[in-house]
Amino acid sequence: MTHTSTPIVFFGTEDFSLYSLKALVEGGFNVVAVVTKPNTKRGRGHTLTKPTVKIYAEEHGIPVWQPVKLHEIVDQVKALDKPAGVLVSFGKIIPESIIDLFTPGIINVHPSLLPEYRGPSPIESAIINRDARTGVTIMQLEKAMDAGPIYTQAPYALDQTETRPELYETLGQLGANILVQKLPAILDGSLPPIPQDHSLATYCNILTKSDGSIVPSSITPGDAEAKVRAYLGFPRTRMQLLGHDVIVTKAHAVMTQKTPLDVECANGAFLSIDELVAPSGKTMNAEAFLRGYLQT
């Protein structure tokens, strides 16, 4: 059996999933179904929106399963001939009863160097903690969150300028490349997984809108700037500025105050706001904001 003939069921929902799905399809792997969450209502018009992986699968003639509960797909998986499972940012816990339907289980792409940052926000955590490096892990899925044995890892150096969207794209592509490189050896058993050292595990949490709030007096400018980069897009970094609620999209640390948009922080240094979303909803640079909102 070649790796291209092994039936693969792909689990994914978030945009991050699409990199790996594309790589599998373009690499000639036999993706026989895509499992994703049901369509969701988005925007002010509550438009019913398909996950991006569903759109891609439909364009390539791949069946899409959107179970409300995962037990709904059991019979469909059992009808396949010894399928493998691949999961990337699916967004739901997979029960053991589903994992056990696959050979050799379900293979997971996780955007951290496990056992670091088990959980749902490893990319944001690496940026906000100003880590020197991050990476991706290809692992065997287990019931416990991100605790399964590791097939392979690929590190990626950070230079403290990365934003959340940039690092999502970089690690999404890196994970996809490593997945298609190593998947044949995983499927034929020549690359066995190695257990994690659970004593070294660290964890990250689901992010909420409130995580983006900044009170300058309680944070250093370096940490605040990292938070702006880590939370760009979601949950976005919010603060009071000249009496207005704004979303900061770009900033840097300075030692002295030169404009009203150099905000004093916990250590006496300043966070200099370069770009923000004003109360009007418009994104603008610091000069434009001062012209429109500085009270004289």
HELIX and SHEET records of a PDB file:
HELIX    1   1 ASP A   15  GLU A   26  1                                  12    
HELIX    2   2 THR A   52  GLU A   59  1                                   8    
HELIX    3   3 LEU A   70  ILE A   73  5                                   4    
HELIX    4   4 VAL A   74  LYS A   78  1                                   5    
HELIX    5   5 GLU A   96  ILE A   99  1                                   4    
HELIX    6   6 PRO A  122  ILE A  128  1                                   7    
HELIX    7   7 ARG A  164  ASP A  188  1                                  25    
HELIX    8   8 HIS A  198  LEU A  200  5                                   3    
HELIX    9   9 LYS A  209  GLY A  212  5                                   4    
HELIX   10  10 PRO A  216  SER A  218  5                                   3    
HELIX   11  11 PRO A  221  ALA A  230  1                                  10    
HELIX   12  12 ALA A  286  TYR A  293  1                                   8    
SHEET    1   A 7 VAL A  64  TRP A  65  0                                        
SHEET    2   A 7 ASN A  30  VAL A  35  1                                        
SHEET    3   A 7 PRO A   7  GLY A  12  1                                        
SHEET    4   A 7 ALA A  84  VAL A  88  1                                        
SHEET    5   A 7 ILE A 106  HIS A 110  1                                        
SHEET    6   A 7 ARG A 133  GLN A 140 -1                                        
SHEET    7   A 7 ILE A 150  ALA A 157 -1                                        
SHEET    1   B 2 THR A  40  ARG A  42  0                                        
SHEET    2   B 2 THR A  47  THR A  49 -1                                        
SHEET    1   C 4 THR A 237  LEU A 241  0                                        
SHEET    2   C 4 HIS A 244  VAL A 254 -1                                        
SHEET    3   C 4 PHE A 270  VAL A 277 -1                                        
SHEET    4   C 4 ASP A 262  GLU A 264 -1                                        
SHEET    1   D 4 THR A 237  LEU A 241  0                                        
SHEET    2   D 4 HIS A 244  VAL A 254 -1                                        
SHEET    3   D 4 PHE A 270  VAL A 277 -1                                        
SHEET    4   D 4 THR A 283  ASN A 285 -1                                        
END                                                                             
